[in-house]
């Protein structure tokens, strides 16, 4: 996972009904910029990488060192609904299984991202319908990801935060059971981390 120059970005179009573009740092699953345009998404990557690596190190995790800030687009795909029930883009690198060490690290990043979202929810006064919708969307995505890995489960209850946590427990268990060699593991982790951090940032007004 050592940094190289230049560094690849994957671009996902068509999010939020076409209003949002996502740029993902290929070398760090979950490090993403969500913005209204391609240019804003890709231009924001150097700063996001700086934040993401500092976030990991602050949590005691190892993070790659990147030489230079030459981030450039290498692949793009649309977030069109697909047969997997997720409706998010997949990229060529998503097909590469992480090593056991990478997989272990990514699972920790996944846990840290949910903790980041939980902390933001604890301080958020916004319980408007759009927030409930966002929480339910994350829970549905976690369950759809779990189903891809062969774990069929539902979560019950009236509280969207409780459902959110329950769905993530299902996904975490499914990932641990599937292991790093399961198809699409890198993509599922990438989306879960990126979307948790995106909502946490929104709740903080970032």
Protein Blocks (a to p, Z undefined) as FASTA:
>chain_A
ZZcddddddddehiehhpaccdddfklghiacddfbfklmmmmmmmmmmmmmmmmmmnop
acdddedjbdcdfbdcdfbdcfkonopacdfklmpccdfklmmmmmmmmmmmmmmmmmmm
mmpcblcfklmmmmmmmmmmmmmmmmmnopacddedjblklmmmmmmmmmmmmmmmnomm
bghklmmmmmmmmmmmmmmmmmnoZZ
